[in-house]
Amino acid sequence: MHSLRNQAVKNTKITIDRGLSAAVEASVSTAVEAVGPIAVAAATEAVGSIAAVPPLPLGRDFPWLAPLAGFSDLPFRLLCREMGAAVACTEMVSAKGLVFGYRQGGKGGAATDDLVSTVAEDTPLVVQLFGAEKEYLSEAVRILQDRGFCYFDLNMGCSVPKVTKTGAGAAMLKDTANAVAVVEAMVAAATTGVVGCKIRLGWDVPVFMELGQALEEAGVAWLTLHPRYARQGFSGTPHYEALQRLAQARSIPILASGDLFQASDAVRCMQETGVAGVMFARGAMGNPAIFSEYKALMNPACSPSAPVNLLSLIRRHALLAQELTPGKPGRKGLSPALLKMRTVVPRYVKHLPGAKQLRLALAGCESWEHLEAILHAFFMEDQGS
């Protein structure tokens, strides 16, 4: 079995972008050295046998980061963990793509390897898979287990056409018998207690109650419900009463997702529905500090933590991206990390005056020094910081 130690060593050998200043480069080198043999060894020991896999932290004080296509990469997951995320999910991974890549002699293909890139500090980590064929899902689980991964989630909530046209994602809600068969195959390939599912109410008619029972009987350890129909996408109002119904009917933990844009939204959801926990998606994309804010609201007796400085948060994300974003330089030789930050920063500042001008400036950003200058001008001059 390839251990997490091997993964961590591989992922921390990423070449540091040559545009970094010497000071930042030294800081990154220190951070890489800190990814540790002790933490990696502990993780390796924990996954030495399936029986040793500990249960995932679930409950009111353990908010999760949702799988976010194009966003929940390794740097963002680490940032959210620093902000209080108890569990993080990878971007969704094609089971068929992973299996084909593996059969062709790789670990799963370069693109798939990037999606599951991890380090010792990125734990506990749930790999979210998508696909509608049980043979590929079960083989994908076995491949990932051999690489040291412990926890798996099946996507049955994505309503994007390029996913649903293959019968995967939310389209699985149209054929619940196959959905259950896929989950049974995943559980058989892994074990009970390490497989979960993310679902919606149904495609256009409700199936979540019957499906929830069938999935629990199939051996899933948790269910995440986005209380909208697949046909709604992200429009309309989520039906939070459905969360309450499912939580009351099932003995496994139910996690809530959908329109939890503020920490207060999640607190209210917890109080009104009785779910076991919350999973932040779009709320975290715009504010990774939402995890610490939520914890503070859920535990008012505890000393409040200091407000997160937004500029410091962005700089921290940039440093993690420089250190851990894989891939070759893109157009004009720009690093994938810099290109990612050009799309990430506007989400963080969209509520601030001058955000449009900042977005335009970032479109022409071609170096880390330029990024720092743009941020300094925005926060020090436009915001009067």
Secondary structure, DSSP 4 states (H G I P E B T S, - for coil): ---HHHHHHHHTTPPPPTTS-HHHHHHHHHHHHHS-HHHHHHHHHHTSSGGGPPPPP-STT--EEPP-TTT-SHHHHHHHHHTT-SEEEPPPEEHHHHHHHHHTTSSS-HHHHHHT---TTS-SEEEEEE-S-HHHHHHHHHHHHHTT--EEEEEE----HHHHTTT-GGGGGG-HHHHHHHHHHHHHHS-TTSEEEEEEEESSS--HHHHHHHHHHHT-SEEEEEEEEGGGTT-S---HHHHHHHHHH-SS-EEE-SS--SHHHHHHHHHHH--SEEEESHHHHH-TTHHHHHHHHH-TTSPPPPPPPHHHHHHHHHHHHHHH--S---GGG--HHHHHHHHHHHHHHTTSTTHHHHHHHHHT--SHHHHHHHHHIIIIIIS--
